[in-house]
Amino acid sequence: MEVPTISVEDAQKKLEEGKTVFVDVRDPSAYKQAHIPGAILVSDTNVEDFISSTDKTRTHIIYCYHGINSVGGAAYFLEKGFEDVFSMDGDSAPGNKKECTNGIWSCHTNRW
Protein backbone atom coordinates (compact mmCIF):
# COMPACT_ATOMS: atom_id res chain seq x y z
CA MET A 1 0.00 0.00 0.00
CA GLU A 2 1.35 3.41 -0.99
CA VAL A 3 1.12 5.83 1.94
CA PRO A 4 0.78 9.51 1.06
CA THR A 5 3.34 11.80 2.66
CA ILE A 6 3.22 15.49 3.46
CA SER A 7 6.06 17.97 3.82
CA VAL A 8 6.66 19.88 7.02
CA GLU A 9 5.75 23.11 5.23
CA ASP A 10 2.43 21.75 3.96
CA ALA A 11 1.68 20.24 7.37
CA GLN A 12 2.30 23.66 8.93
CA LYS A 13 -0.31 25.14 6.58
CA LYS A 14 -2.78 22.43 7.61
CA LEU A 15 -2.05 23.21 11.27
CA GLU A 16 -2.77 26.89 10.68
CA GLU A 17 -6.08 26.04 8.95
CA GLY A 18 -7.15 24.20 12.11
CA LYS A 19 -9.11 21.40 10.42
CA THR A 20 -6.54 18.58 10.52
CA VAL A 21 -6.04 15.99 13.24
CA PHE A 22 -2.35 15.54 14.12
CA VAL A 23 -1.46 12.13 15.54
CA ASP A 24 1.79 11.71 17.47
CA VAL A 25 3.02 8.10 17.48
CA ARG A 26 6.18 8.73 19.50
CA ASP A 27 6.61 7.53 23.08
CA PRO A 28 4.70 9.30 25.88
CA SER A 29 7.78 10.97 27.37
CA ALA A 30 8.68 12.59 24.03
CA TYR A 31 5.06 13.74 23.65
CA LYS A 32 5.14 15.21 27.14
CA GLN A 33 8.35 17.13 26.40
CA ALA A 34 7.02 18.70 23.20
CA HIS A 35 4.35 18.06 20.63
CA ILE A 36 2.50 19.81 17.85
CA PRO A 37 -0.27 21.95 19.38
CA GLY A 38 -3.47 19.92 19.59
CA ALA A 39 -1.78 16.65 18.58
CA ILE A 40 -3.18 13.43 20.01
CA LEU A 41 -0.80 10.83 21.38
CA VAL A 42 -1.77 7.42 19.99
CA SER A 43 -0.07 4.22 21.13
CA ASP A 44 -0.85 0.54 21.48
CA THR A 45 -2.77 1.31 24.68
CA ASN A 46 -5.32 3.68 23.12
CA VAL A 47 -5.30 3.04 19.37
CA GLU A 48 -8.56 1.07 19.32
CA ASP A 49 -10.38 3.77 21.31
CA PHE A 50 -8.94 6.40 18.96
CA ILE A 51 -10.11 4.49 15.88
CA SER A 52 -13.62 3.98 17.23
CA SER A 53 -14.09 7.57 18.39
CA THR A 54 -12.47 9.55 15.56
CA ASP A 55 -14.16 11.04 12.49
CA LYS A 56 -12.50 9.01 9.74
CA THR A 57 -13.49 11.56 7.09
CA ARG A 58 -11.23 14.28 8.53
CA THR A 59 -7.64 14.74 7.38
CA HIS A 60 -5.13 13.04 9.70
CA ILE A 61 -1.38 13.67 9.71
CA ILE A 62 0.70 11.07 11.51
CA TYR A 63 4.16 12.00 12.79
CA CYS A 64 7.02 10.44 14.73
CA TYR A 65 10.76 11.03 15.12
CA HIS A 66 12.05 10.28 11.64
CA GLY A 67 9.04 9.35 9.51
CA ILE A 68 9.39 5.57 9.80
CA ASN A 69 6.73 4.71 12.40
CA SER A 70 4.43 7.36 10.97
CA VAL A 71 4.35 5.53 7.62
CA GLY A 72 3.28 2.33 9.39
CA GLY A 73 0.73 4.23 11.45
CA ALA A 74 -0.71 5.97 8.41
CA ALA A 75 -0.99 2.65 6.55
CA TYR A 76 -2.78 1.11 9.54
CA PHE A 77 -5.29 3.98 9.72
CA LEU A 78 -5.94 3.72 5.98
CA GLU A 79 -6.61 -0.01 6.42
CA LYS A 80 -9.06 0.86 9.21
CA GLY A 81 -11.11 3.08 6.91
CA PHE A 82 -9.61 6.52 7.43
CA GLU A 83 -10.14 8.47 4.22
CA ASP A 84 -7.44 11.18 4.18
CA VAL A 85 -4.22 10.21 5.97
CA PHE A 86 -0.65 11.42 5.51
CA SER A 87 2.68 10.50 7.04
CA MET A 88 4.72 13.61 7.77
CA ASP A 89 8.13 13.60 6.11
CA GLY A 90 11.00 12.39 8.30
CA ASP A 91 12.91 14.37 10.90
CA SER A 92 9.90 16.56 11.50
CA ALA A 93 9.00 15.81 15.09
CA PRO A 94 8.80 18.68 17.56
CA GLY A 95 12.15 19.63 19.02
CA ASN A 96 12.91 18.43 22.51
CA LYS A 97 14.88 21.54 23.51
CA LYS A 98 12.01 24.03 23.25
CA GLU A 99 8.35 24.07 24.09
CA CYS A 100 6.41 23.50 20.87
CA THR A 101 3.66 26.11 20.96
CA ASN A 102 3.59 27.90 17.61
CA GLY A 103 4.02 25.27 14.97
CA ILE A 104 5.91 22.30 13.64
CA TRP A 105 9.59 21.84 14.34
CA SER A 106 11.62 20.91 11.31
CA CYS A 107 15.07 19.43 11.75
CA HIS A 108 15.61 20.20 8.07
CA THR A 109 15.18 23.95 8.43
CA ASN A 110 15.91 24.47 12.14
CA ARG A 111 12.98 26.83 12.52
CA TRP A 112 9.44 26.91 13.85
C-alpha positions as CSV (number, residue, x, y, z in Angstrom):
1,M,0.0,0.0,0.0
2,E,1.3,3.4,-1.0
3,V,1.1,5.8,1.9
4,P,0.8,9.5,1.1
5,T,3.3,11.8,2.7
6,I,3.2,15.5,3.5
7,S,6.1,18.0,3.8
8,V,6.7,19.9,7.0
9,E,5.7,23.1,5.2
10,D,2.4,21.7,4.0
11,A,1.7,20.2,7.4
12,Q,2.3,23.7,8.9
13,K,-0.3,25.1,6.6
14,K,-2.8,22.4,7.6
15,L,-2.1,23.2,11.3
16,E,-2.8,26.9,10.7
17,E,-6.1,26.0,9.0
18,G,-7.2,24.2,12.1
19,K,-9.1,21.4,10.4
20,T,-6.5,18.6,10.5
21,V,-6.0,16.0,13.2
22,F,-2.4,15.5,14.1
23,V,-1.5,12.1,15.5
24,D,1.8,11.7,17.5
25,V,3.0,8.1,17.5
26,R,6.2,8.7,19.5
27,D,6.6,7.5,23.1
28,P,4.7,9.3,25.9
29,S,7.8,11.0,27.4
30,A,8.7,12.6,24.0
31,Y,5.1,13.7,23.6
32,K,5.1,15.2,27.1
33,Q,8.4,17.1,26.4
34,A,7.0,18.7,23.2
35,H,4.3,18.1,20.6
36,I,2.5,19.8,17.8
37,P,-0.3,21.9,19.4
38,G,-3.5,19.9,19.6
39,A,-1.8,16.7,18.6
40,I,-3.2,13.4,20.0
41,L,-0.8,10.8,21.4
42,V,-1.8,7.4,20.0
43,S,-0.1,4.2,21.1
44,D,-0.8,0.5,21.5
45,T,-2.8,1.3,24.7
46,N,-5.3,3.7,23.1
47,V,-5.3,3.0,19.4
48,E,-8.6,1.1,19.3
49,D,-10.4,3.8,21.3
50,F,-8.9,6.4,19.0
51,I,-10.1,4.5,15.9
52,S,-13.6,4.0,17.2
53,S,-14.1,7.6,18.4
54,T,-12.5,9.6,15.6
55,D,-14.2,11.0,12.5
56,K,-12.5,9.0,9.7
57,T,-13.5,11.6,7.1
58,R,-11.2,14.3,8.5
59,T,-7.6,14.7,7.4
60,H,-5.1,13.0,9.7
61,I,-1.4,13.7,9.7
62,I,0.7,11.1,11.5
63,Y,4.2,12.0,12.8
64,C,7.0,10.4,14.7
65,Y,10.8,11.0,15.1
66,H,12.1,10.3,11.6
67,G,9.0,9.3,9.5
68,I,9.4,5.6,9.8
69,N,6.7,4.7,12.4
70,S,4.4,7.4,11.0
71,V,4.3,5.5,7.6
72,G,3.3,2.3,9.4
73,G,0.7,4.2,11.4
74,A,-0.7,6.0,8.4
75,A,-1.0,2.7,6.6
76,Y,-2.8,1.1,9.5
77,F,-5.3,4.0,9.7
78,L,-5.9,3.7,6.0
79,E,-6.6,0.0,6.4
80,K,-9.1,0.9,9.2
81,G,-11.1,3.1,6.9
82,F,-9.6,6.5,7.4
83,E,-10.1,8.5,4.2
84,D,-7.4,11.2,4.2
85,V,-4.2,10.2,6.0
86,F,-0.7,11.4,5.5
87,S,2.7,10.5,7.0
88,M,4.7,13.6,7.8
89,D,8.1,13.6,6.1
90,G,11.0,12.4,8.3
91,D,12.9,14.4,10.9
92,S,9.9,16.6,11.5
93,A,9.0,15.8,15.1
94,P,8.8,18.7,17.6
95,G,12.2,19.6,19.0
96,N,12.9,18.4,22.5
97,K,14.9,21.5,23.5
98,K,12.0,24.0,23.2
99,E,8.3,24.1,24.1
100,C,6.4,23.5,20.9
101,T,3.7,26.1,21.0
102,N,3.6,27.9,17.6
103,G,4.0,25.3,15.0
104,I,5.9,22.3,13.6
105,W,9.6,21.8,14.3
106,S,11.6,20.9,11.3
107,C,15.1,19.4,11.8
108,H,15.6,20.2,8.1
109,T,15.2,24.0,8.4
110,N,15.9,24.5,12.1
111,R,13.0,26.8,12.5
112,W,9.4,26.9,13.9
